Amino acid sequence: MGHGHGHGHAHGHHHGHPHGHEHDTPSALPAAFDPGVPDEALSPEQQSRRGLLRRAGLLGAGLAAGTVLAQAGTAAAAPAPAASNGRRRKGFLWLAGDHHIHTQYSSDGKYRVVDQVRQGARHGMDWLVITDHGSATHARIGVEKVNPDIREAREAHDDTLVFQGLEWNIPAAEHGTVFVHPGKHEVSVLKQFETDYDGGVKGATDSTPANEALAIAGLSFLADQVKRRKVKDALMLANHPARKGIDSPHEIRAWRDATSRGHQIAVGFEGAPGHQAGGLPKPLGPGGARGIYDGSPSANSFAGYPLESYRTWGGFDWMTATVGGLWDSLIAEGRPWWITANSDSHQVYADTGARGGGDFNANGRYDDPVYGGRIDITQNDFWPGQYSRTHVGSDGFSYAAVMDGIRAGRIWVDHGQLISGLDVRVSGGGRWATLGGALHVRKGTRVTLSVDVALAGGPNWAGFVPELARVDVIQGDVTGPAADKDTFTEPTARVVKSYEVTEANTDSGTVRLTHDLGRVDRPVYLRTRGTDGNRSAVGARGAKVDPAGPAIDVVGDADPWRDLWFYSNPVWILPS
């Protein structure tokens, strides 16, 4: 993970990563990243990836210091070291990926593994997790049958890291991605986990204390498999957490803390769900809800959640989109809990493929997809990387490096390729920290936040070049563990700075924003977000907290391409 850049980590006692045992060695850079490989030697997917990187200005030097957008009274920080896209010196290799993807091995999927991997590579994905639904059929035969397809895809696309995982029916709660480091026991560990701890397989979906305990037991099982070296690593990320209202705050805290003394398994949730094409209005789209967030409370829902939590806000889950909401209440405790974004790709909008035949229950899969003879505009999904991206700061190009980067919280996410790159640092006292980390300084040290943004370098899939209009800095106090485990508000969190991005200050393709925190005398955290400015509204906790946040998405009229945001994970400042 690289602790050698002078900042340490806030939460070392929560992470406890097993460094140094069996982790794969970072391989050479992917061909698309390697300037020594000529364009003509690249495959079409590699050429596409290189084009994305080149347009973004991310080949070679990485994010250079750009224009200073210091507002009156704000001193510009000294230029931060550029993030390197080679081996980490004082930056990281930022690898884009998707941890929530379905195939013909899901009862509601249809694509081959290689279809999803090829499309992901085409759309700039460096790592992918295949996550077919946990079910009796998948546990019995699917988890084994999909493995050869995954291994073939790894061989065919050696510039794409392809993890095997599954979509866990979390007992008493929603779904979650579970995945492991590749190895000889990846199938047996996933199979035993699914058989023994999947809520669907075990009939344990209701919100009962016994079922909540089964979820904790499942996370403990995964931690034990890592400890026993059956697999090198395992992670869990909760999916679409607010969609049904059944992921209560105390359950999320319990997952996060279940294995905190050893190897933390549950490390975050989807800040933005998949199924983003669902909001495209008719007649050219499904005319539904972004994320298929169109539900209402049920008997298993947490009673404290308001009705508006069952909708997305600017395409993001209410738990993440609300300044001073549930995510802020978690990170104000000073513990790691990260956000991601992904496709949840099942059936792709405007695709011509139709599901193959076959007996799913008998075979554990559908037959290969076939040409359907029409462009299907009723589907809710995008290909991996086509719309949503999760960017992970990695120490190299390897499975272990991606998993370490996710666990460390070096993650930012975007929709629609709103921006190309992001470098967030807090510095003071001769030290610095980045996303997921903590800056330890003496009380009273002057601290500065610097945000370098590489703007969109070319058109996205929808055919236009997105324009970043504004970047917000959100700050909150670190308050320690909540006395009430069902707390889902954080009263100290608010937008403390907003920067308008205009053509006048974006000539270089990068923008530098700085914010002087002054002399810091108490523990705080910062996180950032940005928008194209097309849709905004006063946040749920009022204009003094969030004057121009994401607006609630209208079911039937929520074109995802007309409302683009990026979000970063937090960084802490801990004076002592």
Backbone torsions as a table, in degrees:
resi	resn	phi	psi	omega
1	MET	NA	-21.2	175.0
2	GLY	77.5	86.6	175.9
3	HIS	-98.6	10.3	-170.7
4	GLY	-87.9	19.2	-179.7
5	HIS	-113.5	34.1	163.7
6	GLY	73.8	20.5	177.8
7	HIS	-128.6	-15.3	-179.7
8	GLY	61.8	-168.9	177.6
9	HIS	-134.6	144.3	-177.3
10	ALA	-63.3	-30.6	-161.3
11	HIS	-123.9	37.2	-177.4
12	GLY	-54.4	-34.7	-178.2
13	HIS	-74.1	-13.1	176.1
14	HIS	-90.9	-26.8	-171.4
15	HIS	-86.1	-59.8	-178.8
16	GLY	51.3	49.8	-177.9
17	HIS	-68.7	142.7	178.8
18	PRO	-84.1	70.8	-179.1
19	HIS	-66.2	149.5	168.0
20	GLY	86.3	-2.5	176.0
21	HIS	-113.8	110.5	170.8
22	GLU	65.9	3.8	-179.7
23	HIS	-65.8	137.1	-177.0
24	ASP	-65.0	146.9	179.7
25	THR	-75.4	135.6	177.2
26	PRO	-56.3	128.8	-178.4
27	SER	-83.6	178.6	175.1
28	ALA	-59.6	160.3	179.2
29	LEU	-60.9	149.3	171.8
30	PRO	-56.2	149.1	-174.8
31	ALA	-56.3	-36.8	-178.2
32	ALA	-63.0	-31.0	-179.4
33	PHE	-82.1	-21.4	-168.7
34	ASP	-88.4	107.9	-177.6
35	PRO	-64.2	-15.0	178.0
36	GLY	-74.9	-12.5	178.9
37	VAL	-95.7	117.8	-177.7
38	PRO	-67.8	154.5	-178.3
39	ASP	-53.9	-41.3	-174.3
40	GLU	-69.4	-13.9	178.8
41	ALA	-88.4	-3.0	-176.5
42	LEU	-90.0	148.8	171.7
43	SER	-71.6	167.5	178.0
44	PRO	-56.4	-41.0	179.5
45	GLU	-64.8	-40.8	179.5
46	GLN	-66.8	-37.9	177.5
47	GLN	-63.7	-39.3	177.9
48	SER	-62.9	-43.3	179.9
49	ARG	-64.1	-44.2	179.6
50	ARG	-63.1	-38.9	178.0
51	GLY	-60.4	-41.4	177.5
52	LEU	-60.9	-46.1	-178.8
53	LEU	-65.0	-41.6	-177.1
54	ARG	-66.4	-43.6	179.5
55	ARG	-63.3	-33.9	-179.3
56	ALA	-78.6	-6.7	-177.4
57	GLY	71.3	25.2	-174.5
58	LEU	-105.2	9.3	173.6
59	LEU	-90.2	132.8	176.0
60	GLY	88.0	-105.4	-169.2
61	ALA	-69.1	-22.5	-177.3
62	GLY	81.1	-156.2	-176.5
63	LEU	-75.9	107.2	175.5
64	ALA	-83.9	159.0	176.6
65	ALA	-63.8	131.4	-175.9
66	GLY	-108.4	-151.4	-177.0
67	THR	-67.8	142.3	176.4
68	VAL	-87.4	121.5	177.3
69	LEU	-106.8	40.9	-177.4
70	ALA	-68.8	126.5	177.1
71	GLN	-79.3	170.5	-177.2
72	ALA	-53.6	131.7	176.6
73	GLY	84.9	-1.8	-180.0
74	THR	-107.5	118.3	-179.5
75	ALA	-76.0	138.2	176.8
76	ALA	-74.3	137.9	178.1
77	ALA	-75.1	157.9	170.6
78	ALA	-62.4	145.9	-178.7
79	PRO	-55.8	131.3	176.5
80	ALA	-76.3	155.7	175.8
81	PRO	-58.9	140.4	179.3
82	ALA	-67.5	145.3	175.1
83	ALA	-74.0	128.9	-178.2
84	SER	-89.5	137.4	174.1
85	ASN	-96.9	12.6	168.1
86	GLY	-99.1	-150.0	174.8
87	ARG	-63.3	149.7	-175.4
88	ARG	-63.3	125.4	167.8
89	ARG	-109.9	-75.5	171.9
90	LYS	-121.7	20.5	175.8
91	GLY	-141.0	-166.4	-177.4
92	PHE	-132.7	162.9	170.5
93	LEU	-85.0	111.6	-176.2
94	TRP	-88.7	112.6	-174.7
95	LEU	-109.0	125.4	-178.0
96	ALA	-88.7	140.9	-177.5
97	GLY	-157.7	-175.2	-175.2
98	ASP	-150.3	122.9	-176.0
99	HIS	-105.8	22.2	-173.2
100	HIS	-150.2	88.8	-171.2
101	ILE	-139.7	134.4	-178.5
102	HIS	-112.3	155.5	-179.2
103	THR	-134.9	-168.5	178.6
104	GLN	-65.2	-6.8	176.3
105	TYR	-89.4	4.8	170.4
106	SER	-105.8	141.3	-175.6
107	SER	-63.7	-19.7	177.9
108	ASP	-114.3	18.2	179.1
109	GLY	-107.0	-175.3	177.6
110	LYS	-155.5	-23.5	-171.4
111	TYR	-82.5	154.0	170.9
112	ARG	-72.1	157.1	174.6
113	VAL	-55.6	-46.0	-176.4
114	VAL	-64.6	-29.0	176.3
115	ASP	-63.7	-47.6	-178.9
116	GLN	-65.9	-39.4	-178.7
117	VAL	-69.7	-42.8	178.7
118	ARG	-62.2	-44.4	179.1
119	GLN	-66.5	-39.1	177.0
120	GLY	-60.8	-44.4	178.2
121	ALA	-61.5	-41.3	179.9
122	ARG	-62.2	-33.0	-178.2
123	HIS	-98.0	20.8	168.9
124	GLY	87.0	17.0	179.5
125	MET	-83.0	133.5	176.6
126	ASP	-96.9	-24.6	179.9
127	TRP	-145.5	145.6	-177.3
128	LEU	-141.6	149.1	173.7
129	VAL	-121.4	122.3	175.9
130	ILE	-82.8	120.0	-171.6
131	THR	-130.4	71.9	177.0
132	ASP	-72.0	152.6	-172.7
133	HIS	-60.7	134.4	168.7
134	GLY	-64.5	132.6	179.7
135	SER	-166.0	169.1	178.8
136	ALA	-60.1	-41.5	-179.4
137	THR	-67.9	-43.5	-179.8
138	HIS	-64.2	-42.1	179.8
139	ALA	-65.2	-35.2	-176.0
140	ARG	-73.9	-48.5	-175.1
141	ILE	-136.4	-25.9	-172.6
142	GLY	-65.6	-40.6	-176.3
143	VAL	-63.5	-30.0	176.4
144	GLU	-82.2	-41.3	-174.7
145	LYS	-67.6	-31.2	-178.2
146	VAL	-75.5	-22.0	-173.1
147	ASN	-59.7	-45.7	177.6
148	PRO	-60.3	-35.0	177.7
149	ASP	-64.9	-39.2	178.6
150	ILE	-66.8	-42.5	-179.5
151	ARG	-65.8	-37.5	176.4
152	GLU	-64.6	-39.5	179.4
153	ALA	-66.4	-35.8	176.0
154	ARG	-61.6	-41.8	180.0
155	GLU	-68.1	-40.2	-175.6
156	ALA	-75.1	-25.9	-176.7
157	HIS	-128.8	76.3	-174.0
158	ASP	-75.5	-4.5	172.9
159	ASP	-92.4	2.8	-180.0
160	THR	-124.1	124.8	176.9
161	LEU	-82.3	119.6	-176.4
162	VAL	-114.1	108.1	178.5
163	PHE	-88.3	149.0	167.3
164	GLN	-97.2	131.1	176.1
165	GLY	-145.6	-162.7	174.1
166	LEU	-155.9	160.1	174.0
167	GLU	-94.1	106.5	-176.1
168	TRP	-75.5	128.8	165.5
169	ASN	-78.8	96.2	-174.9
170	ILE	-64.2	122.6	179.0
171	PRO	-53.8	131.3	179.3
172	ALA	72.7	4.5	-173.5
173	ALA	-146.5	-160.3	-176.1
174	GLU	-82.6	-153.3	179.2
175	HIS	-95.2	162.3	174.2
176	GLY	-152.2	145.9	171.3
177	THR	-77.7	127.8	169.6
178	VAL	-120.1	129.1	176.7
179	PHE	-146.8	159.2	-174.9
180	VAL	-128.5	159.9	173.3
181	HIS	-66.1	135.7	178.8
182	PRO	-56.8	147.7	179.1
183	GLY	170.1	179.5	-172.4
184	LYS	-68.3	-17.8	-179.5
185	HIS	-108.1	13.2	-175.8
186	GLU	-61.2	-39.9	-179.4
187	VAL	-71.1	-47.0	-175.3
188	SER	-64.6	-37.8	179.0
189	VAL	-68.2	-46.7	178.7
190	LEU	-63.2	-39.1	-179.0
191	LYS	-64.6	-45.4	179.7
192	GLN	-66.9	-40.3	178.0
193	PHE	-59.3	-48.7	-177.3
194	GLU	-65.3	-42.3	-178.7
195	THR	-62.8	-39.1	-172.3
196	ASP	-95.8	-21.5	-169.9
197	TYR	-132.0	4.5	178.9
198	ASP	-80.8	130.0	-177.2
199	GLY	-61.8	-35.3	178.2
200	GLY	-70.2	-44.7	-179.5
201	VAL	-64.1	-39.1	-174.4
202	LYS	-91.6	0.1	-176.7
203	GLY	62.6	40.5	-171.8
204	ALA	-124.2	46.1	-175.7
205	THR	-91.3	-21.7	-177.6
206	ASP	-68.5	151.8	-178.8
207	SER	-80.0	80.6	178.4
208	THR	-122.0	155.3	177.5
209	PRO	-57.6	-37.1	-180.0
210	ALA	-64.9	-40.6	179.5
211	ASN	-71.0	-37.2	175.1
212	GLU	-60.3	-38.5	178.9
213	ALA	-66.6	-33.6	178.0
214	LEU	-64.5	-37.7	177.7
215	ALA	-62.3	-43.3	178.3
216	ILE	-63.3	-39.8	178.3
217	ALA	-62.4	-37.2	178.1
218	GLY	-64.0	-42.8	177.9
219	LEU	-64.9	-38.7	178.1
220	SER	-64.8	-37.4	176.4
221	PHE	-59.1	-46.4	-179.5
222	LEU	-62.8	-42.5	178.1
223	ALA	-60.6	-36.9	179.9
224	ASP	-68.0	-36.0	178.5
225	GLN	-64.9	-34.9	176.0
226	VAL	-69.7	-43.8	-179.2
227	LYS	-61.1	-38.4	179.6
228	ARG	-81.2	-2.7	179.4
229	ARG	65.2	27.6	171.3
230	LYS	-70.1	-40.2	171.1
231	VAL	-130.0	152.7	-177.3
232	LYS	-73.3	-29.0	-178.5
233	ASP	-163.5	159.6	176.6
234	ALA	-152.2	143.9	-179.9
235	LEU	-137.9	153.0	171.7
236	MET	-130.8	133.9	175.1
237	LEU	-128.3	125.7	-178.2
238	ALA	-73.3	137.6	-177.0
239	ASN	-103.8	147.9	-178.5
240	HIS	28.0	65.1	-167.3
241	PRO	-65.4	-31.3	-177.1
242	ALA	-96.3	-0.7	-170.0
243	ARG	-57.5	-43.3	-178.4
244	LYS	-111.7	-2.1	179.3
245	GLY	72.5	16.1	-174.5
246	ILE	-102.5	-1.3	172.4
247	ASP	-93.7	92.4	-176.8
248	SER	-72.8	156.4	179.6
249	PRO	-57.5	-39.0	-178.0
250	HIS	-69.8	-30.1	175.5
251	GLU	-67.0	-44.8	180.0
252	ILE	-60.0	-44.8	178.0
253	ARG	-62.6	-38.3	-179.2
254	ALA	-67.4	-38.8	176.9
255	TRP	-62.7	-46.6	-177.2
256	ARG	-59.1	-40.2	-173.1
257	ASP	-92.7	-3.9	-171.6
258	ALA	-58.6	-37.9	-174.3
259	THR	-124.9	26.3	-170.6
260	SER	-68.9	-23.1	-179.2
261	ARG	-79.9	-18.9	178.4
262	GLY	-115.2	-107.9	-176.1
263	HIS	-109.5	108.5	-175.9
264	GLN	-67.1	129.7	-178.2
265	ILE	-101.5	-50.8	-180.0
266	ALA	-84.8	116.2	-171.6
267	VAL	-124.6	-3.3	-179.3
268	GLY	174.1	-173.6	176.2
269	PHE	-143.6	168.2	176.9
270	GLU	-65.8	114.8	171.6
271	GLY	-70.1	-31.7	174.8
272	ALA	-133.3	128.4	-179.6
273	PRO	-76.1	172.1	171.6
274	GLY	-80.2	-156.9	-179.9
275	HIS	57.4	35.8	-174.5
276	GLN	-71.4	-21.8	178.8
277	ALA	-72.3	-11.3	-178.1
278	GLY	-57.1	-26.9	-177.4
279	GLY	-85.2	-6.2	179.3
280	LEU	-58.8	123.7	-174.8
281	PRO	-69.8	153.6	172.9
282	LYS	-68.5	153.9	7.0
283	PRO	-89.0	0.4	-176.2
284	LEU	-95.9	2.5	-179.5
285	GLY	-148.1	-177.5	-177.1
286	PRO	-66.9	-24.7	-179.6
287	GLY	69.6	31.7	-179.4
288	GLY	-113.2	-139.3	-177.0
289	ALA	-112.4	142.0	170.7
290	ARG	-58.4	133.6	179.2
291	GLY	74.0	1.6	-170.1
292	ILE	54.4	36.5	175.1
293	TYR	-88.7	80.5	-176.7
294	ASP	-132.4	20.9	-173.7
295	GLY	-96.1	-166.8	-179.7
296	SER	-153.0	170.2	-174.5
297	PRO	-61.4	150.1	175.0
298	SER	-127.3	-178.0	-178.6
299	ALA	-60.7	-27.3	-178.0
300	ASN	-91.8	-1.8	-177.0
301	SER	-76.7	153.0	175.7
302	PHE	-73.8	122.5	-170.5
303	ALA	-66.1	-22.5	-176.0
304	GLY	-75.4	-18.3	-175.8
305	TYR	-73.1	135.2	177.8
306	PRO	-74.6	163.7	-177.7
307	LEU	-60.3	-34.1	-177.3
308	GLU	-68.9	-11.1	178.8
309	SER	-71.8	-14.7	-178.3
310	TYR	-86.3	7.3	177.1
311	ARG	-120.2	157.9	171.1
312	THR	-83.4	159.3	-179.8
313	TRP	-128.0	107.5	-173.5
314	GLY	58.9	32.0	180.0
315	GLY	81.9	-3.2	-178.2
316	PHE	-104.2	150.8	178.0
317	ASP	-63.0	141.6	-178.5
318	TRP	-54.9	-34.1	-178.3
319	MET	-63.9	-31.0	179.6
320	THR	-92.8	-39.5	-171.7
321	ALA	-72.3	-23.9	-177.8
322	THR	-81.9	114.0	173.8
323	VAL	-68.6	125.5	-174.2
324	GLY	83.2	16.4	-179.4
325	GLY	-97.6	-153.0	-170.7
326	LEU	-63.9	-44.5	-179.2
327	TRP	-62.1	-43.5	177.5
328	ASP	-61.1	-36.1	179.5
329	SER	-65.6	-30.0	178.4
330	LEU	-74.7	-47.2	-176.0
331	ILE	-75.4	-21.4	174.3
332	ALA	-67.2	-18.8	175.9
333	GLU	-75.1	-9.3	178.8
334	GLY	81.7	15.0	-178.0
335	ARG	-110.8	154.2	-176.9
336	PRO	-70.9	127.9	169.3
337	TRP	-157.7	113.5	-167.1
338	TRP	-109.3	161.2	174.9
339	ILE	-111.0	152.3	177.5
340	THR	-136.0	175.6	172.8
341	ALA	-144.5	145.4	-177.5
342	ASN	-159.8	-178.9	-171.7
343	SER	-90.2	-30.9	-168.9
344	ASP	48.7	43.0	-169.4
345	SER	-70.4	117.8	174.4
346	HIS	-117.5	-57.1	-175.1
347	GLN	-134.9	116.5	-167.9
348	VAL	-89.7	133.1	176.9
349	TYR	-55.6	133.9	176.3
350	ALA	67.5	17.8	176.7
351	ASP	-84.8	156.9	178.5
352	THR	-105.2	0.6	-178.3
353	GLY	-79.9	145.8	175.3
354	ALA	-119.8	150.5	-179.4
355	ARG	-63.1	138.3	175.6
356	GLY	-72.1	170.2	-179.7
357	GLY	-83.5	-152.1	178.0
358	GLY	99.4	162.4	-179.4
359	ASP	-95.2	102.0	-174.5
360	PHE	-60.9	-45.6	-176.9
361	ASN	-64.7	-33.3	-179.9
362	ALA	-80.0	-36.8	-172.5
363	ASN	-101.5	-13.6	-178.0
364	GLY	76.1	8.3	-177.9
365	ARG	-166.8	162.7	168.9
366	TYR	-90.0	161.7	171.1
367	ASP	-64.7	166.4	-178.7
368	ASP	-59.2	147.5	179.3
369	PRO	-63.7	157.8	-178.9
370	VAL	-129.4	164.1	177.0
371	TYR	-67.6	127.0	-175.3
372	GLY	-93.6	-8.1	176.3
373	GLY	80.3	7.4	177.4
374	ARG	-155.5	157.3	174.3
375	ILE	-87.7	117.5	-173.5
376	ASP	-91.8	107.7	-179.3
377	ILE	-101.1	13.9	178.8
378	THR	-96.5	-0.5	-174.6
379	GLN	-89.8	156.6	-167.9
380	ASN	-100.1	-4.2	-164.4
381	ASP	-115.6	161.6	170.1
382	PHE	-115.2	162.5	171.9
383	TRP	-68.0	158.0	174.2
384	PRO	-54.9	126.7	178.3
385	GLY	84.3	-10.6	-178.5
386	GLN	-68.9	-32.8	-179.2
387	TYR	-131.3	-48.7	-175.5
388	SER	-104.6	140.8	178.4
389	ARG	-140.3	140.6	172.2
390	THR	-114.5	118.6	-176.1
391	HIS	-103.4	124.1	-175.2
392	VAL	-116.6	126.6	176.3
393	GLY	-78.0	110.7	-172.8
394	SER	-115.8	152.6	178.2
395	ASP	-79.2	-8.3	-180.0
396	GLY	178.5	-178.3	-178.7
397	PHE	-94.7	89.5	179.4
398	SER	-158.5	160.6	177.6
399	TYR	-60.6	-45.7	-178.4
400	ALA	-62.6	-39.9	-177.9
401	ALA	-65.9	-38.8	177.3
402	VAL	-65.8	-44.4	-179.4
403	MET	-65.3	-39.1	176.8
404	ASP	-64.1	-41.2	179.3
405	GLY	-64.6	-39.0	176.8
406	ILE	-64.9	-47.5	-179.2
407	ARG	-62.0	-33.3	-180.0
408	ALA	-77.3	-12.2	-179.8
409	GLY	80.4	15.4	176.8
410	ARG	-79.4	74.4	-171.1
411	ILE	-140.7	134.2	163.5
412	TRP	-133.2	155.9	-174.0
413	VAL	-131.6	152.3	176.5
414	ASP	-147.6	161.2	174.1
415	HIS	-115.2	139.8	171.8
416	GLY	63.3	23.9	-178.0
417	GLN	54.6	41.8	-179.5
418	LEU	-56.7	-40.3	175.6
419	ILE	-133.6	165.9	-178.0
420	SER	-101.5	-29.0	-177.0
421	GLY	-158.4	156.3	-177.9
422	LEU	-146.5	131.7	176.8
423	ASP	-131.8	112.3	-176.7
424	VAL	-115.3	125.6	-179.8
425	ARG	-140.8	142.7	165.8
426	VAL	-111.5	139.0	-177.1
427	SER	-137.4	148.2	178.2
428	GLY	176.4	147.7	178.8
429	GLY	63.6	25.5	179.4
430	GLY	79.3	11.7	-179.5
431	ARG	-129.1	167.7	175.6
432	TRP	-147.2	161.1	175.9
433	ALA	-142.7	153.9	-179.3
434	THR	-124.2	-169.3	-173.6
435	LEU	-49.6	132.3	178.3
436	GLY	82.9	-8.7	-176.2
437	GLY	-104.6	-175.7	179.6
438	ALA	-137.9	139.2	175.3
439	LEU	-96.6	114.0	177.4
440	HIS	-94.7	117.4	-178.5
441	VAL	-135.3	165.8	173.2
442	ARG	-72.8	145.5	178.0
443	LYS	-56.7	134.3	-179.0
444	GLY	91.9	-0.5	177.3
445	THR	-70.4	139.5	175.8
446	ARG	-77.3	129.8	-175.5
447	VAL	-123.5	139.2	179.8
448	THR	-125.7	136.6	171.8
449	LEU	-97.2	132.8	171.5
450	SER	-124.7	134.0	-180.0
451	VAL	-124.8	114.3	174.3
452	ASP	-102.2	126.6	-178.9
453	VAL	-119.2	125.5	169.0
454	ALA	-90.6	118.4	-176.0
455	LEU	-71.6	169.6	179.3
456	ALA	-56.5	132.0	-175.3
457	GLY	-98.4	-2.3	-177.8
458	GLY	-179.7	179.3	-177.5
459	PRO	-68.5	145.4	174.2
460	ASN	-85.1	-172.5	-176.8
461	TRP	-60.5	-31.8	-178.6
462	ALA	-76.5	-4.3	170.5
463	GLY	95.0	11.0	177.6
464	PHE	-130.3	159.3	177.1
465	VAL	-91.6	113.4	-179.3
466	PRO	-64.3	150.1	178.6
467	GLU	-120.2	120.5	176.6
468	LEU	-74.4	127.0	-177.2
469	ALA	-103.5	-32.6	-173.3
470	ARG	-155.0	145.9	172.8
471	VAL	-123.4	132.8	179.4
472	ASP	-113.0	143.1	172.5
473	VAL	-109.6	125.5	-179.4
474	ILE	-111.2	132.8	-177.5
475	GLN	-130.0	145.9	174.6
476	GLY	-147.8	161.3	177.1
477	ASP	-81.0	149.0	171.8
478	VAL	-88.7	113.9	-170.4
479	THR	-106.5	-7.0	-177.2
480	GLY	84.1	176.0	-175.9
481	PRO	-56.2	136.7	179.2
482	ALA	-71.1	136.8	177.7
483	ALA	-65.3	-38.3	178.3
484	ASP	-99.7	114.2	-176.2
485	LYS	-67.2	-12.1	176.7
486	ASP	-99.6	17.7	173.4
487	THR	-62.7	133.2	174.3
488	PHE	-135.5	27.1	172.8
489	THR	-133.6	155.1	176.9
490	GLU	-135.7	98.4	-170.7
491	PRO	-65.7	-18.3	-177.8
492	THR	-86.6	-14.6	-175.2
493	ALA	-73.8	136.6	175.7
494	ARG	-162.6	163.9	172.4
495	VAL	-75.6	118.8	-177.0
496	VAL	-102.1	-14.2	-179.2
497	LYS	-157.8	137.8	172.9
498	SER	-129.8	138.4	-178.4
499	TYR	-120.1	123.0	173.9
500	GLU	-82.0	131.6	178.9
501	VAL	-102.6	119.9	-178.3
502	THR	-122.9	165.5	-179.7
503	GLU	-59.0	-30.4	-176.6
504	ALA	-64.3	-25.6	-176.5
505	ASN	-116.3	21.8	-179.4
506	THR	-126.2	23.9	-175.6
507	ASP	-59.2	-37.0	-172.4
508	SER	-81.6	-5.3	-175.8
509	GLY	86.0	-6.3	173.7
510	THR	-129.3	154.3	179.6
511	VAL	-128.8	134.6	173.6
512	ARG	-111.0	128.8	176.6
513	LEU	-117.8	137.8	177.3
514	THR	-129.3	149.7	179.3
515	HIS	-142.0	120.8	-179.5
516	ASP	-89.6	115.7	179.1
517	LEU	-81.5	-5.8	-176.5
518	GLY	75.5	-157.8	-179.6
519	ARG	-87.5	112.3	-171.7
520	VAL	-85.2	125.1	-176.9
521	ASP	-119.4	2.7	178.5
522	ARG	-145.6	156.9	-179.2
523	PRO	-71.4	131.3	179.6
524	VAL	-138.3	167.9	171.4
525	TYR	-131.3	157.4	176.3
526	LEU	-128.6	146.0	168.2
527	ARG	-143.2	161.1	-176.1
528	THR	-126.3	156.5	171.8
529	ARG	-149.0	161.9	178.4
530	GLY	-145.8	160.7	-174.7
531	THR	-146.0	156.9	171.9
532	ASP	-80.0	-5.6	174.8
533	GLY	79.1	6.9	-176.0
534	ASN	-73.6	-36.1	-179.0
535	ARG	-137.8	127.8	174.7
536	SER	-152.1	163.8	-179.0
537	ALA	-156.5	160.5	174.0
538	VAL	-61.8	134.9	-177.3
539	GLY	-66.1	165.7	-174.2
540	ALA	-60.3	-26.3	-176.6
541	ARG	-101.5	15.2	171.5
542	GLY	102.7	163.8	-174.0
543	ALA	-68.1	-28.0	178.7
544	LYS	-70.9	-23.5	178.9
545	VAL	-90.7	-46.3	-175.5
546	ASP	-150.0	90.2	-174.6
547	PRO	-70.1	-24.2	-175.4
548	ALA	-147.7	69.6	179.9
549	GLY	-94.0	-173.8	177.0
550	PRO	-66.2	146.7	178.2
551	ALA	-91.4	151.9	177.1
552	ILE	-62.9	139.0	-178.0
553	ASP	-80.9	135.3	-178.6
554	VAL	-85.7	123.9	177.3
555	VAL	-63.7	126.9	-179.9
556	GLY	95.3	-13.9	-178.3
557	ASP	-150.0	71.5	-178.1
558	ALA	-143.3	73.1	179.4
559	ASP	-63.9	115.0	-174.6
560	PRO	-65.9	-25.3	-177.6
561	TRP	-77.0	-13.8	-179.1
562	ARG	-100.5	14.6	-178.0
563	ASP	-154.8	83.6	-172.0
564	LEU	-107.8	138.7	-179.9
565	TRP	-138.8	154.8	163.1
566	PHE	-124.3	153.1	176.3
567	TYR	-136.3	146.3	172.2
568	SER	-113.6	160.0	171.2
569	ASN	-76.8	166.5	-172.9
570	PRO	-81.1	165.6	168.1
571	VAL	-133.9	139.8	-176.4
572	TRP	-102.7	150.6	169.7
573	ILE	-120.3	117.8	-172.2
574	LEU	-121.9	90.1	178.9
575	PRO	-77.8	149.7	178.3
576	SER	-146.1	NA	NA
